[in-house]
């Protein structure tokens, strides 16, 4: 019996579920958090950029012509108040005018006055904010209006977010100027908002992962409670009784396993009962010859006449021979009654044997025993001529009958059938062994002209230690194991043994030229599936 051992290091159901779920959940949460962070960053940028855009547009709209024709800036009070009330390190404004058409180099050559006129003039603020790069993103604006650009930069060692607007202005004298309006804000507040949002997202995801782990473990514990109760009930029985496991509270996913265990327990219980019955019957069968031999040995010890002593010793020898055969039959029956399913032996052997040759060997083996009773033991039918099957003299030989089975076990089957026929056939009787095939089945018949067995009682002779006699009061000639062993071995190899009447019954192929048997007798038929290929057999 195999004992299944559990490995404590193997993953349980909870560990398997977590191994499957956690990577997927963490991956989904990471993608979701990344997407949320992008959306939050865009929202924060928009919220913080909008006041800067409004300030730049308001300042640009505040440019006007003075009475002398020059450009002047009338900063709205709201814009000025917003920036004045804010820390100087956080928000900055810068508005400048730069004349167009006069280069800085030409102005320097014309003198200091021209250079001063050509330089940029700051109208608001004194901050030298970073110039907008070429790759700066443009903010949306109405059609025909100049578009502000947004970009990141560094001012006085601090990162800032800058909105810049360029526009060409013309004063009252026809002079063109480049107007540059810039509003900047430190990125500290928006970075703080993004960091706080990211921390909240990480905490939320961590809580979700912990909740999933807790729910999985609680679900596994709750689902396994019926199995734990089942385990305790099995342990409480301490193996004293093989009882059926209850499946009322077991989850339906586990119910097939419990049902399979119940079927295994039922088969095991049945096998134990058969073994107990076998041991009891075997003990009973062995007790009788042992008692007889002990009695005969006691008589031999007291016997003084040498002739009587030899007679007693011969009787003891006869009992020893019978006991030896009984022991061999018991071993064969124990081996043939293994719990393997039908056909398991043939599949395990995985070899093709010739049923014809096996039957021939059995007949040769029992010729001497049959001759001692003046019985005619032989073959029935003429050999068939098969291409490639001829002996050395060119004579046709009987066609081989391939079957996939265990050769020694088939030999044991036919040996028991032939021996059973020899024992129950009267002196001078006739026993015929025939082998052939019919469709996809191979068969071997052992026919005799003995007393036979009545039809209603034939199935009983396959029971262990059961002997059926045609005549009431007939003396038992064996232990009643031959046919039980033959059927057990036949079924192990995917076949069966049946009993039939001699006339018009059995597996005899149509057209066989077997000699006609007298009325009465018995026909024991071994039937096996015919092998599809015969390549594994050596050619004669």
C-alpha positions in Angstrom: 0.0 0.0 0.0 1.3 3.4 -1.0 1.4 6.1 1.7 0.9 9.7 0.4 3.1 12.2 2.3 2.5 15.9 2.3 5.4 18.3 1.9 5.1 21.2 4.4 7.2 23.4 2.2 4.7 23.3 -0.7 2.4 26.3 -1.3 -1.0 26.1 0.2 -4.2 27.4 -1.4 -3.8 30.8 0.2 -0.3 31.2 -1.0 -1.2 30.1 -4.5 -4.1 32.6 -4.7 -1.9 35.4 -3.4 0.9 34.5 -5.8 -1.7 34.7 -8.6 -3.6 37.7 -7.5 -1.0 40.0 -5.9 1.2 40.6 -9.0 -1.9 41.4 -11.1 -3.4 43.7 -8.4 -0.1 45.5 -7.8 0.4 45.9 -11.6 -3.1 47.3 -12.0 -2.7 49.6 -9.1 0.6 50.9 -10.4 -0.9 51.6 -13.9 -3.9 53.2 -12.3 -1.7 55.3 -10.0 0.5 56.4 -12.9 -2.6 57.4 -14.9 -4.1 59.3 -11.9 -0.8 61.0 -11.2 -0.6 62.2 -14.8 -4.2 63.5 -14.6 -3.5 65.2 -11.3 -0.3 66.8 -12.6 -2.2 68.2 -15.6 -5.0 69.5 -13.3 -2.5 71.1 -10.9 -0.6 72.7 -13.8 -3.8 74.1 -15.2 -5.0 75.4 -11.9 -1.8 77.1 -11.1 -1.1 78.3 -14.7 -4.4 79.9 -15.2 -3.8 82.9 -12.8 -0.4 83.5 -14.5 -2.1 83.4 -17.9 -4.8 85.8 -16.7 -2.1 88.2 -15.3 -0.1 88.2 -18.6 -3.2 88.8 -20.7 -4.3 91.6 -18.3 -0.9 93.2 -18.4 -0.7 93.0 -22.2 -4.1 94.6 -22.5 -3.0 97.5 -20.2 -0.5 98.9 -22.7 -1.6 102.3 -24.1 -0.3 105.5 -25.8 0.7 108.4 -23.7 0.0 112.1 -24.6 3.5 112.4 -26.0 2.9 109.4 -28.2 5.0 107.0 -26.2 3.9 103.6 -24.9 3.0 103.3 -21.2 1.7 100.5 -18.9 -1.3 101.0 -16.7 -1.1 97.9 -14.5 -4.5 96.8 -13.3 -4.9 97.1 -9.5 -6.0 93.5 -9.1 -2.8 92.2 -10.8 -0.6 94.4 -8.9 -2.2 93.6 -5.6 -2.0 89.8 -6.3 1.7 89.9 -6.9 2.5 92.5 -4.2 0.8 90.4 -1.6 2.8 87.3 -2.4 6.2 86.4 -1.2 8.8 87.9 -3.6 10.5 84.5 -3.8 7.3 82.8 -5.1 5.8 85.1 -7.8 7.4 87.6 -10.2 6.3 90.0 -12.9 8.3 91.5 -15.7 7.2 93.8 -18.6 9.7 95.2 -21.0 9.8 97.1 -24.4 12.6 96.6 -26.9 12.9 98.9 -30.0 12.8 97.0 -33.3 15.1 97.8 -36.3 18.1 99.1 -34.3 20.6 96.5 -33.3 22.6 96.7 -30.2 25.9 96.8 -32.1 24.8 99.7 -34.3 23.6 101.6 -31.3 27.0 101.2 -29.5 28.8 102.6 -32.6 26.5 105.7 -32.6 27.3 106.6 -29.0 26.0 106.1 -25.5 22.7 107.9 -26.2 21.8 105.7 -29.1 22.8 102.6 -27.2 20.6 103.6 -24.3 17.7 104.2 -26.7 18.2 100.8 -28.4 18.2 98.8 -25.1 15.2 97.2 -23.6 13.1 99.3 -21.2 11.5 97.7 -18.2 8.0 98.9 -17.6 7.2 96.7 -14.6 9.3 94.7 -12.3 13.0 94.3 -12.2 13.3 90.5 -12.5 15.5 89.0 -15.2 13.3 86.0 -15.8 14.6 83.2 -18.1 13.8 83.8 -21.8 11.2 81.5 -23.3 12.9 78.6 -25.2 11.9 77.6 -28.7 10.3 74.3 -27.4 8.0 76.1 -25.0 4.3 75.0 -25.2 1.8 77.6 -26.3 -1.3 78.2 -24.3 -4.6 78.2 -26.1 -5.9 81.7 -27.1 -8.6 83.2 -29.3 -8.2 83.4 -33.0 -5.9 86.3 -34.2 -4.6 87.0 -30.6 -1.0 86.3 -29.7 -0.4 83.1 -27.8 1.3 83.0 -24.4 3.9 80.3 -23.9 4.5 78.3 -20.8 7.8 76.8 -19.8 9.9 75.8 -16.8 13.1 77.5 -15.8 15.3 78.5 -12.9 15.4 82.0 -11.3 17.8 82.8 -8.4 18.5 79.1 -7.9 14.8 78.1 -7.6 12.7 76.3 -10.1 9.9 78.4 -11.5 7.0 78.1 -13.9 6.9 81.0 -16.4 4.2 82.4 -18.7 5.5 84.7 -21.4 3.7 86.8 -24.1 5.4 88.6 -27.0 3.7 91.2 -29.1 4.8 94.0 -31.5 3.6 97.4 -30.4 3.8 100.7 -32.3 4.0 104.1 -30.5 2.6 107.4 -31.7 5.8 108.2 -33.7 5.6 105.0 -35.7 8.4 103.3 -33.8 7.9 99.5 -33.4 8.7 97.8 -30.1 8.8 94.2 -29.0 6.6 93.8 -25.9 7.6 91.0 -23.5 5.2 90.2 -20.6 6.3 87.5 -18.2 4.7 86.1 -15.0 6.6 83.5 -13.0 5.7 81.4 -10.0 7.8 79.1 -7.9 7.0 75.4 -8.4 7.1 74.6 -4.7 3.3 74.8 -4.0 2.3 72.7 -6.9 5.1 70.2 -6.2 3.8 69.9 -2.6 0.3 69.3 -3.9 1.5 66.5 -6.3 3.6 64.9 -3.6 0.7 64.9 -1.1 -1.5 63.4 -3.8 1.1 60.7 -4.6 1.4 59.8 -0.9 -2.4 59.5 -0.6 -2.5 57.2 -3.7 0.3 55.0 -2.3 -1.5 54.7 1.1 -4.8 53.9 -0.7 -3.1 51.2 -2.8 -1.4 49.7 0.2 -4.7 49.5 2.1 -6.3 47.8 -0.9 -3.5 45.2 -1.1 -3.7 44.5 2.6 -7.5 44.1 2.4 -7.1 41.7 -0.6 -4.6 39.6 1.4 -6.9 39.6 4.4 -10.0 38.6 2.4 -8.1 35.8 0.6 -6.8 34.3 3.8 -10.2 34.6 5.5 -11.8 33.1 2.4 -9.4 30.2 2.4 -9.8 29.5 6.1 -13.6 29.7 5.8 -13.6 27.4 2.8 -11.3 24.9 4.4 -13.3 24.6 7.7 -15.4 21.6 6.4 -12.2 19.9 5.3 -10.7 20.4 8.7 -13.7 18.9 10.4 -13.5 16.0 8.0 -9.8 15.6 8.8 -10.6 15.6 12.6 -13.3 12.9 12.1 -10.9 10.7 10.1 -8.2 11.1 12.8 -10.7 10.4 15.6 -11.5 7.1 14.0 -7.8 6.1 14.3 -8.2 3.8 11.3 -10.3 1.3 13.2 -13.2 1.4 10.7 -13.1 2.3 7.0 -16.2 4.6 7.0 -17.6 6.7 4.2 -16.6 10.4 4.4 -19.6 12.8 4.7 -19.8 15.3 1.8 -22.7 17.4 3.2 -20.7 20.4 4.2 -17.8 20.0 1.8 -17.5 22.7 -1.0 -18.7 21.4 -4.3 -15.3 21.9 -5.8 -13.8 19.4 -3.4 -16.8 17.0 -3.4 -15.4 15.0 -6.4 -12.2 14.4 -4.5 -14.1 13.2 -1.4 -16.2 10.9 -3.6 -13.1 9.5 -5.2 -11.7 8.8 -1.7 -15.0 7.2 -0.7 -14.8 4.9 -3.7 -11.2 4.1 -2.9 -12.1 3.3 0.7 -15.0 1.1 -0.4 -12.7 -0.9 -2.7 -10.1 -1.1 0.0 -12.7 -2.3 2.5 -13.9 -4.9 0.0 -10.3 -6.0 -0.7 -9.7 -6.4 3.1 -12.8 -8.5 3.4 -11.7 -10.7 0.5 -8.3 -11.1 2.1 -9.8 -12.0 5.5 -12.1 -14.5 3.8 -9.2 -15.9 1.8 -7.0 -16.3 4.9 -9.9 -18.0 6.7 -10.5 -20.4 3.8 -6.8 -21.1 3.3 -6.4 -21.8 7.0 -9.3 -24.2 6.9 -8.0 -26.0 3.7 -4.5 -26.4 5.1 -5.7 -27.5 8.5 -7.2 -30.8 7.2 -4.1 -32.2 5.4 -1.9 -31.2 8.3 -4.2 -33.0 10.8 -4.2 -36.1 8.6 -0.4 -36.1 8.2 0.0 -35.6 12.0 -2.2 -38.6 12.6 -0.4 -40.7 9.9 3.0 -39.7 11.4 1.8 -40.8 14.8 0.7 -44.2 13.3 4.1 -44.5 11.6 5.9 -43.9 14.9 4.0 -46.8 16.5 4.2 -49.1 13.5 6.6 -52.0 13.7 5.7 -53.8 10.5 8.0 -52.5 7.7 5.3 -53.1 5.0 2.7 -51.1 7.0 5.2 -48.4 7.7 5.9 -48.0 3.9 2.2 -47.8 3.3 1.8 -45.1 5.9 4.8 -43.1 4.5 3.2 -43.3 1.0 0.0 -41.9 2.4 2.0 -39.1 4.0 3.8 -38.5 0.7 0.4 -38.3 -1.0 -0.8 -35.7 1.5 2.4 -33.7 1.1 1.9 -33.7 -2.6 -1.7 -32.4 -2.2 -0.6 -29.9 0.3 2.2 -28.7 -2.0 -0.3 -28.2 -4.9 -2.7 -26.5 -2.5 0.0 -24.1 -1.4 1.0 -23.3 -5.0 -2.7 -22.7 -5.9 -3.1 -20.4 -2.9 0.0 -18.4 -4.0 -1.3 -18.2 -7.5 -4.7 -17.1 -6.4 -3.3 -14.5 -4.1 -1.2 -13.2 -7.0 -4.1 -13.3 -9.5 -6.5 -11.6 -7.1 -4.5 -8.3 -7.0 -6.5 -5.1 -7.2 -5.4 -4.4 -10.7 -8.2 -3.7 -13.2 -9.0 -5.9 -16.1 -6.3 -5.8 -18.8 -3.7 -4.2 -16.4 -1.4 -7.2 -16.6 -1.5 -7.2 -20.4 -0.8 -3.5 -20.5 2.1 -3.8 -18.1 3.6 -6.7 -19.9 3.2 -4.9 -23.3 4.2 -8.1 -25.2 2.5 -10.2 -27.8 2.5 -14.0 -27.2 1.2 -16.9 -29.3 -1.8 -18.5 -27.6 -1.4 -21.5 -29.9 2.1 -22.2 -28.7 1.2 -21.8 -25.1 -1.7 -24.3 -25.4 0.7 -26.7 -27.1 3.2 -26.5 -24.3 0.5 -27.1 -21.7 -0.8 -30.2 -23.6 2.8 -31.6 -23.7 3.2 -30.9 -20.0 0.1 -32.9 -19.0 0.4 -35.8 -21.5 2.0 -38.0 -18.8 -0.7 -37.3 -16.3 -3.4 -38.0 -18.9 -1.7 -41.3 -19.9 -1.7 -42.4 -16.3 -5.5 -42.3 -16.4 -5.6 -43.8 -19.9 -7.0 -40.6 -21.2 -6.7 -39.2 -24.8 -5.3 -35.7 -24.5 -4.7 -34.0 -27.9 -5.6 -31.3 -30.4 -8.8 -30.8 -32.3 -8.9 -29.8 -36.0 -6.3 -29.7 -38.8 -3.5 -27.2 -39.0 -4.2 -24.2 -41.3 -1.7 -23.4 -44.1 -0.4 -19.8 -43.5 2.1 -18.2 -45.7 5.5 -18.0 -44.0 4.5 -20.6 -41.3 6.1 -24.0 -42.2 8.4 -26.4 -40.4 11.8 -27.5 -41.7 10.2 -30.4 -43.8 7.9 -27.9 -45.5 4.8 -29.2 -43.7 2.2 -26.7 -42.9 1.9 -25.8 -39.3 -1.0 -24.4 -37.3 -1.4 -20.6 -37.7 -0.3 -18.6 -34.7 -2.9 -16.8 -32.6 -1.4 -13.5 -31.3 -2.7 -12.0 -28.1 -1.3 -9.2 -26.0 -1.0 -10.7 -22.5 1.4 -12.2 -20.0 2.6 -15.6 -21.3 3.2 -17.2 -17.8 -0.3 -16.2 -16.7 -1.9 -17.6 -19.8 0.1 -20.8 -19.2 -1.3 -21.0 -15.7 -4.9 -20.5 -17.0 -4.7 -23.3 -19.5 -2.8 -25.5 -17.0 -5.7 -25.2 -14.5 -8.3 -25.9 -17.2 -6.5 -29.0 -18.5 -5.7 -30.3 -15.0 -9.3 -29.8 -14.0 -10.5 -31.7 -17.1 -8.0 -34.6 -16.4 -9.1 -34.8 -12.7 -12.9 -34.9 -13.5 -12.8 -37.0 -16.7 -13.1 -40.7 -15.9 -10.4 -43.2 -16.9 -10.4 -43.8 -20.7 -12.0 -40.4 -21.4 -11.1 -37.9 -24.1 -9.8 -34.4 -23.7 -9.4 -32.0 -26.7 -7.6 -28.6 -26.7 -8.4 -26.3 -29.6 -7.1 -22.8 -30.3 -8.4 -20.3 -32.9 -9.7 -16.8 -33.6 -13.2 -15.5 -34.4 -13.4 -11.9 -35.6 -11.3 -9.8 -33.1 -11.3 -12.4 -30.4 -8.9 -15.3 -29.8 -10.1 -18.4 -28.0 -8.8 -21.6 -26.5 -11.1 -24.5 -25.6 -10.6 -27.5 -23.3 -13.3 -30.1 -24.0 -13.8 -33.3 -22.1 -16.4 -36.1 -22.1 -16.7 -36.2 -18.3 -19.8 -35.9 -16.2 -20.0 -32.2 -16.8 -21.7 -29.6 -14.6 -25.4 -28.7 -14.7 -26.2 -25.3 -16.3 -27.6 -23.6 -13.2 -24.5 -24.5 -11.1 -21.7 -23.6 -13.5 -21.2 -20.1 -12.2 -20.7 -21.4 -8.7 -17.5 -23.3 -9.6 -15.6 -20.1 -10.1 -16.0 -19.3 -6.3 -13.0 -20.1 -4.2 -13.0 -23.5 -2.4 -16.3 -24.3 -4.2 -16.6 -27.8 -5.7 -19.6 -28.9 -7.8 -20.1 -32.5 -8.7 -22.5 -33.9 -11.3 -23.3 -36.9 -9.0 -24.4 -36.4 -5.4 -22.0 -37.8 -2.8 -19.0 -37.7 -5.2 -15.7 -37.4 -3.3 -13.8 -34.1 -3.6 -10.6 -34.4 -5.6 -9.1 -31.0 -5.0 -9.4 -27.7 -3.1 -11.7 -26.0 -5.6 -9.3 -23.3 -6.7 -8.4 -24.2 -10.2 -11.2 -22.4 -12.0 -11.1 -19.5 -9.7 -7.4 -19.0 -10.5 -8.0 -19.5 -14.2 -10.7 -16.8 -14.3 -8.7 -14.3 -12.2 -5.7 -14.6 -14.4 -7.8 -14.4 -17.6 -9.5 -11.2 -16.4 -6.2 -9.7 -15.4 -5.2 -10.0 -19.1 -8.4 -8.5 -20.5 -10.2 -11.8 -21.1 -12.5 -14.3 -19.3 -13.2 -18.0 -18.8 -16.7 -19.4 -19.4 -18.2 -22.9 -19.2 -20.4 -24.3 -21.9 -21.9 -27.5 -23.2 -19.8 -29.6 -25.6 -22.3 -29.9 -28.3 -22.9 -26.7 -30.3 -21.5 -24.4 -27.6 -18.3 -22.6 -26.8 -15.9 -20.6 -29.0 -15.3 -23.3 -31.6 -14.9 -21.6 -35.0 -17.3 -22.5 -37.7 -16.0 -25.1 -40.1 -13.6 -26.6 -37.5 -12.8 -30.3 -38.2 -12.5 -31.2 -34.5 -13.4 -34.8 -33.8 -17.0 -35.3 -32.6 -17.3 -35.5 -28.8 -19.6 -37.9 -27.2 -22.7 -36.5 -25.5 -22.3 -34.8 -22.1 -19.0 -33.4 -20.9 -17.9 -29.8 -20.4 -16.2 -27.2 -22.6 -14.1 -24.5 -20.8 -13.4 -21.6 -23.1 -10.7 -18.9 -22.6 -11.4 -15.8 -24.7 -9.0 -12.9 -25.2 -8.8 -9.9 -27.5 -6.8 -10.7 -30.6 -3.7 -8.7 -31.1 -3.7 -6.3 -34.1 0.0 -7.0 -34.9 2.0 -10.1 -34.9 5.5 -8.6 -35.5 6.7 -9.2 -32.0 6.4 -13.0 -32.3 9.4 -15.0 -33.7 8.5 -16.8 -36.9 8.7 -20.6 -36.6 
